Amino acid sequence: MKNLLKIEWLKIRKYSTFWILAGMFIVLLFAWNYFVGSGILKLGNANVNVINTNYTFPSVWENVGHWTKFFSGLLAIIIIILTTNEYQFRTHRQNVIDGWQRQQFFHAKWLMVVLMSIIVTAFTTLLGLGFALWHGSPFSNMTEHMDRMLYVFIMTMNYFGFALTLSFLIRKSGMTTIMFLLYAYIIEVMAQQFLNWKIPSHPGDFLPMQCSAELLNFPMMDMMKNMMAKTGPTHTTLMLVSVGWTAIYYITGRLRLLKSDW
């Protein structure tokens, strides 16, 4: 496993696109939370005192988790570019010539998905901790709602795994990126709203991306749902569905890789 990650690292360490997109994610996520947390950017009619409360323990975990979900598409594009470049430049064949098995190539990409999910979760946790301390929040209720960081990990695994599977299926960088963004941020959102409007059991919440997105809703939206007594799947159910979809991505990508022309 260590050797597979080392080889993947050698491929990306001097790849400027990787560093640009990763840097954009870090800067934008920090800046957005800073602007919202300091009251520079106001969402709705919330006053500064309410905003500051949203960035203290335990509310900070829900807020930074939600915005991480919003910006994680940038890192999914990295997964797409790194994977489709293997097909464009035929380096996937060179790996096999050098002694790799197809499964090793496949698992190397999934290891990148897992590692990037861990890094994003760790960065989000540090971001939440930093903003809460900056706003003078006491440590007494720091761990309350910290399970949102687990949701961040599950969400990123889902998003990145979906992007990776699309890359294996389509194999073209531009087309895969368009399909990912179009489906994840437009088609599925519309499908979720339509299905939940038509069917009371909220089947739209179980769609591939939405099951993870619902784990990290904007806190104000969850509060409104509770006030309106709206029913829906529990977080435990959404987590299990998200893990199930991630397993489906793994199986689909593996079958595609092993049965297709190399």
Backbone as CSV, one residue per row, in Angstrom:
resi,resn,N_x,N_y,N_z,CA_x,CA_y,CA_z,C_x,C_y,C_z
1,MET,0.838,-1.206,0.000,0.000,0.000,0.000,0.871,1.255,0.000
2,LYS,1.924,1.236,0.815,2.808,2.394,0.896,3.470,2.668,-0.449
3,ASN,3.859,1.579,-1.153,4.502,1.751,-2.461,3.547,2.338,-3.487
4,LEU,2.281,1.914,-3.434,1.289,2.437,-4.369,1.089,3.939,-4.153
5,LEU,0.989,4.341,-2.881,0.824,5.761,-2.583,2.068,6.560,-2.962
6,LYS,3.220,5.956,-2.781,4.467,6.644,-3.135,4.520,6.929,-4.626
7,ILE,4.110,5.947,-5.431,4.107,6.124,-6.889,3.094,7.188,-7.297
8,GLU,1.911,7.181,-6.658,0.911,8.203,-6.957,1.438,9.593,-6.587
9,TRP,2.155,9.669,-5.481,2.727,10.946,-5.066,3.740,11.453,-6.086
10,LEU,4.551,10.552,-6.632,5.543,10.944,-7.638,4.866,11.504,-8.887
11,LYS,3.657,11.023,-9.164,2.934,11.495,-10.342,2.393,12.913,-10.168
12,ILE,2.086,13.284,-8.920,1.384,14.558,-8.721,2.244,15.644,-8.076
13,ARG,3.393,15.292,-7.545,4.142,16.262,-6.749,4.591,17.484,-7.548
14,LYS,4.778,17.324,-8.865,5.165,18.454,-9.700,4.070,18.835,-10.697
15,TYR,2.865,18.346,-10.424,1.740,18.599,-11.333,1.025,19.871,-10.879
16,SER,1.187,20.949,-11.604,0.704,22.265,-11.175,-0.813,22.310,-11.016
17,THR,-1.554,21.610,-11.872,-3.015,21.624,-11.779,-3.484,21.098,-10.425
18,PHE,-2.834,20.065,-9.951,-3.168,19.500,-8.641,-3.002,20.545,-7.543
19,TRP,-1.861,21.225,-7.546,-1.576,22.197,-6.493,-2.465,23.431,-6.600
20,ILE,-2.811,23.820,-7.817,-3.692,24.979,-7.994,-5.088,24.687,-7.437
21,LEU,-5.644,23.534,-7.811,-6.991,23.182,-7.334,-7.000,22.926,-5.828
22,ALA,-5.973,22.250,-5.328,-5.888,22.017,-3.884,-5.747,23.338,-3.135
23,GLY,-4.925,24.238,-3.672,-4.760,25.549,-3.054,-6.039,26.351,-3.077
24,MET,-6.778,26.276,-4.188,-8.062,26.971,-4.269,-9.032,26.455,-3.219
25,PHE,-9.060,25.138,-3.025,-9.948,24.563,-2.006,-9.601,25.100,-0.626
26,ILE,-8.322,25.078,-0.276,-7.886,25.529,1.048,-8.199,27.006,1.258
27,VAL,-7.824,27.834,0.282,-8.004,29.281,0.413,-9.486,29.647,0.426
28,LEU,-10.249,29.086,-0.503,-11.673,29.433,-0.589,-12.452,28.970,0.641
29,LEU,-12.149,27.755,1.124,-12.865,27.254,2.293,-12.542,28.101,3.526
30,PHE,-11.275,28.435,3.692,-10.891,29.288,4.826,-11.514,30.679,4.695
31,ALA,-11.388,31.280,3.503,-11.877,32.642,3.303,-13.381,32.724,3.472
32,TRP,-14.102,31.755,2.928,-15.567,31.776,3.030,-16.005,31.693,4.491
33,ASN,-15.415,30.768,5.240,-15.765,30.652,6.655,-15.366,31.895,7.435
34,TYR,-14.233,32.488,7.061,-13.799,33.713,7.738,-14.786,34.855,7.479
35,PHE,-15.186,35.018,6.222,-16.101,36.098,5.873,-17.466,35.914,6.538
36,VAL,-17.941,34.669,6.559,-19.224,34.397,7.209,-19.098,34.537,8.718
37,GLY,-18.025,33.970,9.286,-17.845,33.990,10.733,-17.594,35.368,11.305
38,SER,-17.019,36.261,10.499,-16.731,37.612,10.981,-17.856,38.597,10.659
39,GLY,-18.874,38.136,9.927,-19.995,38.998,9.594,-19.791,39.838,8.350
40,ILE,-18.645,39.678,7.669,-18.408,40.423,6.429,-19.399,39.980,5.361
41,LEU,-19.619,38.679,5.301,-20.591,38.108,4.368,-21.790,37.649,5.181
42,LYS,-22.942,38.270,4.954,-24.145,37.947,5.714,-25.067,37.071,4.887
43,LEU,-25.502,35.980,5.483,-26.446,35.073,4.845,-27.811,35.306,5.463
44,GLY,-28.698,35.882,4.681,-30.007,36.229,5.217,-29.922,37.485,6.069
45,ASN,-30.733,37.559,7.106,-30.788,38.749,7.967,-30.122,38.530,9.323
46,ALA,-29.259,37.492,9.390,-28.624,37.191,10.677,-27.692,38.323,11.085
47,ASN,-27.753,38.697,12.377,-26.847,39.738,12.859,-25.508,39.127,13.255
48,VAL,-24.554,39.982,13.568,-23.194,39.520,13.848,-23.141,38.610,15.059
49,ASN,-23.935,38.901,16.078,-23.922,38.071,17.280,-24.369,36.643,16.989
50,VAL,-25.395,36.501,16.137,-25.863,35.172,15.749,-24.788,34.456,14.944
51,ILE,-24.130,35.195,14.031,-23.070,34.603,13.211,-21.927,34.107,14.079
52,ASN,-21.521,34.931,15.052,-20.437,34.537,15.941,-20.797,33.280,16.720
53,THR,-22.046,33.164,17.139,-22.499,31.968,17.851,-22.397,30.740,16.962
54,ASN,-22.648,30.914,15.671,-22.554,29.794,14.736,-21.132,29.278,14.579
55,TYR,-20.152,30.078,14.986,-18.753,29.665,14.863,-18.103,29.447,16.228
56,THR,-18.915,29.049,17.196,-18.414,28.593,18.487,-18.872,27.152,18.679
57,PHE,-18.274,26.465,19.642,-18.682,25.088,19.914,-20.116,25.092,20.460
58,PRO,-20.973,24.150,20.042,-20.722,23.075,19.095,-21.158,23.387,17.653
59,SER,-21.751,24.570,17.433,-22.322,24.890,16.125,-21.271,24.967,15.020
60,VAL,-20.026,25.240,15.396,-18.982,25.419,14.390,-18.802,24.179,13.530
61,TRP,-18.968,22.992,14.118,-18.764,21.752,13.349,-19.795,21.636,12.230
62,GLU,-21.019,22.036,12.500,-22.062,21.961,11.473,-21.792,22.952,10.348
63,ASN,-21.320,24.142,10.708,-21.093,25.185,9.705,-19.896,24.882,8.806
64,VAL,-18.758,24.560,9.412,-17.582,24.279,8.570,-17.799,23.003,7.769
65,GLY,-18.525,22.033,8.345,-18.823,20.806,7.604,-19.676,21.068,6.380
66,HIS,-20.666,21.939,6.540,-21.538,22.275,5.413,-20.762,22.933,4.288
67,TRP,-19.895,23.879,4.617,-19.155,24.582,3.567,-18.076,23.713,2.946
68,THR,-17.559,22.745,3.697,-16.632,21.778,3.099,-17.332,20.976,2.012
69,LYS,-18.565,20.597,2.285,-19.363,19.900,1.267,-19.502,20.763,0.015
70,PHE,-19.718,22.036,0.217,-19.947,22.961,-0.898,-18.712,23.062,-1.805
71,PHE,-17.512,23.075,-1.207,-16.296,23.281,-1.991,-15.579,21.985,-2.380
72,SER,-16.069,20.843,-1.926,-15.361,19.583,-2.174,-15.346,19.190,-3.648
73,GLY,-16.219,19.795,-4.456,-16.208,19.511,-5.885,-14.874,19.837,-6.536
74,LEU,-14.155,20.839,-5.998,-12.833,21.182,-6.537,-11.875,20.001,-6.429
75,LEU,-11.927,19.300,-5.294,-11.033,18.167,-5.097,-11.505,16.952,-5.892
76,ALA,-12.814,16.839,-6.111,-13.314,15.754,-6.964,-12.791,15.919,-8.383
77,ILE,-12.658,17.161,-8.829,-12.098,17.417,-10.155,-10.644,16.956,-10.221
78,ILE,-9.911,17.103,-9.106,-8.533,16.588,-9.065,-8.520,15.088,-9.309
79,ILE,-9.413,14.365,-8.636,-9.512,12.905,-8.829,-9.778,12.586,-10.287
80,ILE,-10.680,13.331,-10.895,-11.033,13.104,-12.300,-9.827,13.332,-13.205
81,ILE,-9.148,14.443,-13.026,-8.011,14.784,-13.895,-6.889,13.768,-13.741
82,LEU,-6.553,13.406,-12.502,-5.460,12.464,-12.274,-5.755,11.095,-12.875
83,THR,-7.012,10.681,-12.820,-7.375,9.352,-13.338,-7.480,9.355,-14.855
84,THR,-8.165,10.343,-15.411,-8.325,10.362,-16.870,-7.005,10.640,-17.585
85,ASN,-6.089,11.339,-16.932,-4.772,11.553,-17.537,-4.027,10.239,-17.744
86,GLU,-4.301,9.265,-16.884,-3.664,7.955,-17.037,-4.052,7.327,-18.382
87,TYR,-5.283,7.527,-18.787,-5.750,6.985,-20.065,-5.296,7.860,-21.233
88,GLN,-5.328,9.157,-21.042,-4.941,10.066,-22.122,-3.466,9.891,-22.507
89,PHE,-2.606,9.742,-21.489,-1.175,9.632,-21.749,-0.667,8.192,-21.706
90,ARG,-1.597,7.227,-21.586,-1.291,5.791,-21.617,-0.366,5.349,-20.482
91,THR,-0.311,6.110,-19.398,0.554,5.707,-18.288,-0.019,4.503,-17.541
92,HIS,-1.329,4.262,-17.659,-1.907,3.076,-17.029,-1.341,1.804,-17.645
93,ARG,-1.067,1.834,-18.952,-0.454,0.681,-19.610,0.995,0.532,-19.186
94,GLN,1.682,1.651,-19.027,3.070,1.600,-18.612,3.197,0.987,-17.221
95,ASN,2.211,1.263,-16.367,2.230,0.659,-15.035,2.185,-0.862,-15.115
96,VAL,1.361,-1.384,-16.015,1.256,-2.832,-16.184,2.541,-3.394,-16.790
97,ILE,3.094,-2.676,-17.756,4.366,-3.101,-18.354,5.460,-3.168,-17.285
98,ASP,5.398,-2.245,-16.342,6.394,-2.199,-15.268,6.160,-3.238,-14.186
99,GLY,5.093,-4.022,-14.324,4.880,-5.123,-13.387,3.650,-5.024,-12.514
100,TRP,2.883,-3.946,-12.638,1.657,-3.829,-11.862,0.577,-4.762,-12.409
101,GLN,-0.328,-5.162,-11.540,-1.562,-5.794,-11.977,-2.636,-4.716,-12.094
102,ARG,-3.702,-5.041,-12.829,-4.773,-4.062,-12.985,-5.361,-3.658,-11.635
103,GLN,-5.469,-4.666,-10.734,-6.035,-4.365,-9.427,-5.176,-3.369,-8.659
104,GLN,-3.863,-3.420,-8.849,-2.981,-2.487,-8.157,-3.195,-1.053,-8.655
105,PHE,-3.342,-0.910,-9.960,-3.643,0.404,-10.522,-4.958,0.931,-9.959
106,PHE,-5.963,0.062,-9.908,-7.284,0.422,-9.401,-7.214,0.815,-7.925
107,HIS,-6.534,0.008,-7.137,-6.455,0.274,-5.705,-5.595,1.493,-5.394
108,ALA,-4.630,1.791,-6.238,-3.825,3.004,-6.043,-4.718,4.244,-6.113
109,LYS,-5.659,4.236,-7.058,-6.572,5.376,-7.183,-7.522,5.451,-5.992
110,TRP,-7.981,4.316,-5.522,-8.869,4.329,-4.361,-8.130,4.732,-3.093
111,LEU,-6.861,4.381,-3.002,-6.066,4.835,-1.866,-5.948,6.357,-1.866
112,MET,-5.845,6.946,-3.058,-5.815,8.405,-3.165,-7.134,9.007,-2.682
113,VAL,-8.243,8.346,-3.020,-9.561,8.803,-2.569,-9.622,8.793,-1.038
114,VAL,-9.173,7.682,-0.439,-9.206,7.559,1.020,-8.294,8.596,1.665
115,LEU,-7.079,8.736,1.133,-6.121,9.682,1.714,-6.618,11.118,1.609
116,MET,-7.161,11.494,0.452,-7.674,12.851,0.294,-8.862,13.097,1.220
117,SER,-9.688,12.081,1.436,-10.823,12.222,2.354,-10.339,12.439,3.780
118,ILE,-9.294,11.720,4.175,-8.729,11.887,5.511,-8.152,13.292,5.676
119,ILE,-7.415,13.754,4.652,-6.799,15.078,4.721,-7.863,16.173,4.800
120,VAL,-8.917,16.054,3.983,-9.997,17.045,4.009,-10.681,17.056,5.375
121,THR,-10.931,15.875,5.934,-11.554,15.792,7.256,-10.674,16.431,8.322
122,ALA,-9.363,16.147,8.268,-8.439,16.726,9.235,-8.372,18.247,9.098
123,PHE,-8.339,18.741,7.850,-8.282,20.186,7.633,-9.556,20.862,8.123
124,THR,-10.705,20.257,7.863,-11.981,20.812,8.313,-12.045,20.846,9.835
125,THR,-11.538,19.789,10.474,-11.510,19.741,11.935,-10.639,20.860,12.502
126,LEU,-9.456,21.045,11.932,-8.568,22.119,12.383,-9.190,23.496,12.143
127,LEU,-9.887,23.614,11.018,-10.547,24.880,10.696,-11.633,25.192,11.728
128,GLY,-12.447,24.201,12.040,-13.493,24.400,13.034,-12.916,24.728,14.399
129,LEU,-11.871,24.014,14.785,-11.225,24.269,16.069,-10.657,25.684,16.115
130,GLY,-9.997,26.086,15.032,-9.393,27.414,14.981,-10.422,28.527,15.054
131,PHE,-11.503,28.418,14.304,-12.528,29.463,14.319,-13.241,29.541,15.668
132,ALA,-13.481,28.377,16.292,-14.153,28.379,17.592,-13.274,29.049,18.647
133,LEU,-11.986,28.747,18.628,-11.072,29.371,19.593,-10.929,30.865,19.306
134,TRP,-10.921,31.244,18.047,-10.820,32.652,17.657,-12.009,33.457,18.195
135,HIS,-13.177,32.793,18.248,-14.367,33.461,18.762,-14.503,33.296,20.275
136,GLY,-13.465,32.789,20.920,-13.462,32.701,22.379,-14.345,31.619,22.948
137,SER,-14.578,30.551,22.188,-15.464,29.486,22.652,-14.749,28.608,23.688
138,PRO,-15.406,28.261,24.805,-14.788,27.375,25.805,-14.734,25.933,25.308
139,PHE,-13.846,25.142,25.889,-13.668,23.755,25.469,-14.735,22.820,26.021
140,SER,-15.578,23.312,26.917,-16.494,22.438,27.648,-17.407,21.613,26.755
141,ASN,-17.883,22.202,25.649,-18.780,21.463,24.746,-18.172,21.269,23.366
142,MET,-16.846,21.132,23.336,-16.147,20.996,22.064,-16.550,19.729,21.313
143,THR,-16.727,18.619,22.015,-16.994,17.342,21.353,-18.451,17.172,20.919
144,GLU,-19.323,18.054,21.406,-20.735,17.965,21.008,-20.873,18.303,19.516
145,HIS,-21.583,17.491,18.798,-21.800,17.632,17.349,-20.516,17.407,16.535
146,MET,-19.480,16.900,17.182,-18.243,16.663,16.445,-18.377,15.475,15.494
147,ASP,-19.480,14.737,15.613,-19.721,13.646,14.666,-19.882,14.162,13.243
148,ARG,-20.083,15.482,13.085,-20.158,16.072,11.736,-18.859,15.861,10.972
149,MET,-17.746,15.722,11.691,-16.470,15.470,11.015,-16.433,14.053,10.434
150,LEU,-17.125,13.118,11.092,-17.296,11.794,10.502,-18.139,11.893,9.243
151,TYR,-19.163,12.742,9.285,-20.001,12.953,8.112,-19.184,13.544,6.959
152,VAL,-18.236,14.434,7.293,-17.370,15.009,6.257,-16.568,13.909,5.579
153,PHE,-16.027,12.989,6.361,-15.250,11.879,5.784,-16.126,11.011,4.883
154,ILE,-17.311,10.677,5.350,-18.226,9.847,4.557,-18.636,10.578,3.285
155,MET,-18.915,11.881,3.401,-19.313,12.681,2.246,-18.204,12.735,1.200
156,THR,-16.968,13.005,1.640,-15.870,13.100,0.675,-15.577,11.750,0.034
157,MET,-15.649,10.675,0.788,-15.475,9.344,0.202,-16.527,9.099,-0.880
158,ASN,-17.747,9.520,-0.609,-18.841,9.349,-1.564,-18.605,10.194,-2.821
159,TYR,-18.333,11.481,-2.630,-18.126,12.378,-3.759,-16.906,11.962,-4.587
160,PHE,-15.785,11.704,-3.916,-14.555,11.351,-4.626,-14.680,9.975,-5.279
161,GLY,-15.353,9.039,-4.594,-15.554,7.711,-5.174,-16.426,7.772,-6.419
162,PHE,-17.448,8.625,-6.388,-18.309,8.809,-7.554,-17.523,9.411,-8.713
163,ALA,-16.696,10.417,-8.412,-15.871,11.048,-9.447,-14.883,10.044,-10.043
164,LEU,-14.298,9.207,-9.191,-13.353,8.197,-9.671,-14.039,7.184,-10.585
165,THR,-15.231,6.736,-10.188,-15.961,5.761,-10.993,-16.356,6.344,-12.344
166,LEU,-16.802,7.590,-12.367,-17.097,8.248,-13.639,-15.852,8.304,-14.528
167,SER,-14.693,8.529,-13.902,-13.445,8.596,-14.662,-13.122,7.263,-15.307
168,PHE,-13.365,6.170,-14.591,-13.139,4.842,-15.154,-14.119,4.542,-16.287
169,LEU,-15.340,5.060,-16.174,-16.372,4.768,-17.169,-16.217,5.613,-18.431
170,ILE,-15.899,6.901,-18.271,-15.853,7.822,-19.409,-14.448,7.997,-19.967
171,ARG,-13.476,8.127,-19.089,-12.045,8.174,-19.437,-11.603,9.447,-20.151
172,LYS,-12.454,10.435,-20.246,-12.079,11.711,-20.867,-12.268,12.822,-19.845
173,SER,-11.215,13.614,-19.641,-11.193,14.581,-18.555,-12.332,15.597,-18.634
174,GLY,-12.460,16.284,-19.773,-13.462,17.327,-19.917,-14.873,16.804,-19.771
175,MET,-15.167,15.705,-20.465,-16.510,15.132,-20.418,-16.852,14.622,-19.016
176,THR,-15.887,13.995,-18.355,-16.131,13.477,-17.013,-16.396,14.607,-16.030
177,THR,-15.619,15.679,-16.128,-15.804,16.832,-15.239,-17.180,17.448,-15.433
178,ILE,-17.588,17.631,-16.685,-18.901,18.203,-16.984,-20.008,17.309,-16.436
179,MET,-19.879,16.004,-16.667,-20.899,15.067,-16.199,-20.991,15.066,-14.677
180,PHE,-19.838,15.113,-14.014,-19.839,15.118,-12.547,-20.535,16.360,-12.012
181,LEU,-20.125,17.524,-12.485,-20.700,18.776,-11.992,-22.177,18.894,-12.334
182,LEU,-22.520,18.500,-13.557,-23.911,18.585,-13.995,-24.801,17.681,-13.165
183,TYR,-24.338,16.443,-12.937,-25.152,15.497,-12.181,-25.202,15.845,-10.702
184,ALA,-24.024,16.065,-10.092,-23.951,16.241,-8.637,-24.613,17.524,-8.157
185,TYR,-24.506,18.607,-8.947,-24.948,19.908,-8.459,-26.222,20.429,-9.116
186,ILE,-26.687,19.757,-10.184,-27.913,20.236,-10.838,-28.941,19.112,-10.966
187,ILE,-28.594,18.060,-11.714,-29.571,17.011,-12.016,-30.068,16.331,-10.751
188,GLU,-29.141,15.931,-9.884,-29.569,15.180,-8.706,-30.308,16.061,-7.708
189,VAL,-29.924,17.318,-7.606,-30.629,18.237,-6.710,-32.077,18.415,-7.168
190,MET,-32.255,18.573,-8.479,-33.614,18.704,-9.021,-34.397,17.414,-8.830
191,ALA,-33.739,16.270,-9.056,-34.405,14.978,-8.884,-34.812,14.765,-7.433
192,GLN,-33.942,15.164,-6.502,-34.267,15.026,-5.085,-35.510,15.841,-4.722
193,GLN,-35.527,17.098,-5.166,-36.657,17.968,-4.838,-37.959,17.422,-5.431
194,PHE,-37.899,16.927,-6.658,-39.094,16.404,-7.320,-39.598,15.151,-6.618
195,LEU,-38.680,14.209,-6.324,-39.085,12.955,-5.687,-39.641,13.193,-4.288
196,ASN,-38.995,14.068,-3.528,-39.473,14.351,-2.169,-40.798,15.098,-2.170
197,TRP,-41.028,15.878,-3.220,-42.301,16.589,-3.361,-43.435,15.636,-3.701
198,LYS,-43.129,14.643,-4.540,-44.150,13.710,-4.996,-44.415,12.575,-4.016
199,ILE,-43.344,12.144,-3.300,-43.461,10.950,-2.453,-43.111,11.314,-1.020
200,PRO,-44.007,11.101,-0.073,-43.782,11.524,1.319,-42.604,10.837,2.006
201,SER,-42.184,9.663,1.537,-41.121,8.908,2.218,-39.714,9.428,1.914
202,HIS,-39.609,10.539,1.178,-38.320,11.195,0.890,-37.321,10.287,0.165
203,PRO,-37.716,9.642,-0.935,-36.759,8.790,-1.656,-35.613,9.580,-2.285
204,GLY,-35.835,10.875,-2.519,-34.775,11.689,-3.110,-33.553,11.812,-2.226
205,ASP,-33.746,11.630,-0.904,-32.612,11.726,0.016,-31.675,10.532,-0.096
206,PHE,-32.084,9.482,-0.806,-31.255,8.287,-0.938,-30.493,8.243,-2.259
207,LEU,-30.592,9.295,-3.057,-29.825,9.353,-4.296,-28.328,9.400,-3.977
208,PRO,-27.464,8.990,-4.918,-26.031,8.808,-4.624,-25.350,9.962,-3.920
209,MET,-25.506,11.181,-4.428,-24.841,12.324,-3.813,-25.650,12.906,-2.651
210,GLN,-26.957,12.900,-2.789,-27.808,13.575,-1.810,-27.788,12.900,-0.449
211,CYS,-27.590,11.577,-0.416,-27.578,10.891,0.875,-26.443,11.418,1.753
212,SER,-25.325,11.798,1.142,-24.223,12.385,1.911,-24.432,13.883,2.125
213,ALA,-24.976,14.566,1.118,-25.218,15.999,1.246,-26.192,16.289,2.383
214,GLU,-27.178,15.418,2.584,-28.168,15.623,3.645,-27.553,15.507,5.036
215,LEU,-26.415,14.848,5.142,-25.740,14.747,6.431,-25.176,16.086,6.884
216,LEU,-24.906,16.971,5.898,-24.233,18.228,6.195,-25.053,19.415,5.693
217,ASN,-26.328,19.391,5.990,-27.193,20.509,5.625,-26.782,21.773,6.375
218,PHE,-27.139,22.905,5.796,-26.915,24.168,6.498,-27.726,24.133,7.788
219,PRO,-27.102,24.439,8.949,-27.801,24.313,10.246,-29.158,24.979,10.293
220,MET,-29.304,26.144,9.637,-30.579,26.849,9.644,-31.667,26.021,8.962
221,MET,-31.276,25.250,7.916,-32.250,24.405,7.203,-32.728,23.277,8.113
222,ASP,-31.798,22.668,8.858,-32.190,21.609,9.781,-33.111,22.149,10.874
223,MET,-32.825,23.360,11.343,-33.657,23.974,12.378,-35.070,24.212,11.854
224,MET,-35.163,24.670,10.599,-36.479,24.919,10.007,-37.258,23.624,9.847
225,LYS,-36.551,22.551,9.445,-37.209,21.252,9.301,-37.773,20.775,10.634
226,ASN,-36.992,20.962,11.699,-37.450,20.542,13.023,-38.653,21.360,13.474
227,MET,-38.622,22.657,13.184,-39.737,23.525,13.583,-41.009,23.173,12.820
228,MET,-40.833,22.749,11.552,-41.993,22.399,10.731,-42.372,20.931,10.884
229,ALA,-41.635,20.230,11.759,-41.901,18.804,12.027,-41.855,17.963,10.762
230,LYS,-40.914,18.295,9.890,-40.766,17.506,8.664,-40.010,16.212,8.966
231,THR,-40.511,15.123,8.425,-39.865,13.832,8.638,-38.862,13.561,7.518
232,GLY,-37.988,12.636,7.775,-36.985,12.265,6.788,-36.093,11.190,7.366
233,PRO,-35.193,10.625,6.560,-34.298,9.583,7.063,-33.368,10.116,8.142
234,THR,-33.020,9.248,9.082,-32.105,9.634,10.158,-30.679,9.720,9.627
235,HIS,-29.807,10.359,10.401,-28.405,10.463,10.010,-27.759,9.085,9.900
236,THR,-28.143,8.175,10.795,-27.592,6.816,10.734,-27.969,6.141,9.418
237,THR,-29.213,6.302,9.017,-29.662,5.731,7.742,-28.912,6.339,6.571
238,LEU,-28.749,7.656,6.591,-28.043,8.340,5.506,-26.576,7.916,5.443
239,MET,-25.962,7.697,6.611,-24.580,7.224,6.618,-24.471,5.841,5.986
240,LEU,-25.379,4.953,6.361,-25.352,3.592,5.813,-25.586,3.597,4.307
241,VAL,-26.501,4.437,3.857,-26.758,4.540,2.420,-25.533,5.093,1.696
242,SER,-24.879,6.085,2.286,-23.676,6.663,1.685,-22.565,5.624,1.558
243,VAL,-22.371,4.848,2.616,-21.363,3.779,2.575,-21.737,2.746,1.524
244,GLY,-23.034,2.448,1.424,-23.496,1.495,0.409,-23.221,1.974,-0.999
245,TRP,-23.482,3.257,-1.265,-23.188,3.804,-2.592,-21.688,3.778,-2.877
246,THR,-20.873,4.062,-1.870,-19.422,4.021,-2.060,-18.971,2.608,-2.420
247,ALA,-19.577,1.604,-1.783,-19.263,0.212,-2.123,-19.683,-0.113,-3.558
248,ILE,-20.809,0.442,-3.984,-21.271,0.232,-5.363,-20.289,0.855,-6.345
249,TYR,-19.769,2.050,-6.029,-18.770,2.677,-6.903,-17.546,1.779,-7.042
250,TYR,-17.111,1.248,-5.901,-15.919,0.383,-5.914,-16.136,-0.834,-6.804
251,ILE,-17.274,-1.497,-6.618,-17.563,-2.715,-7.393,-17.716,-2.386,-8.873
252,THR,-18.433,-1.294,-9.179,-18.639,-0.893,-10.574,-17.318,-0.573,-11.260
253,GLY,-16.473,0.215,-10.603,-15.182,0.568,-11.183,-14.287,-0.636,-11.370
254,ARG,-14.305,-1.539,-10.411,-13.471,-2.747,-10.495,-13.899,-3.619,-11.670
255,LEU,-15.206,-3.823,-11.819,-15.710,-4.640,-12.930,-15.378,-3.980,-14.264
256,ARG,-15.532,-2.683,-14.343,-15.222,-1.947,-15.563,-13.756,-2.101,-15.943
257,LEU,-12.895,-1.989,-14.941,-11.449,-2.041,-15.196,-11.006,-3.425,-15.612
258,LEU,-11.558,-4.457,-14.964,-11.109,-5.818,-15.232,-11.677,-6.388,-16.521
259,LYS,-12.849,-5.890,-16.948,-13.497,-6.470,-18.131,-13.306,-5.653,-19.390
260,SER,-12.818,-4.433,-19.260,-12.676,-3.578,-20.445,-11.311,-3.761,-21.101
261,ASP,-11.206,-3.253,-22.334,-9.923,-3.267,-23.022,-8.970,-2.346,-22.298
262,TRP,-7.757,-2.787,-22.146,-6.759,-1.995,-21.415,-6.122,-0.982,-22.345
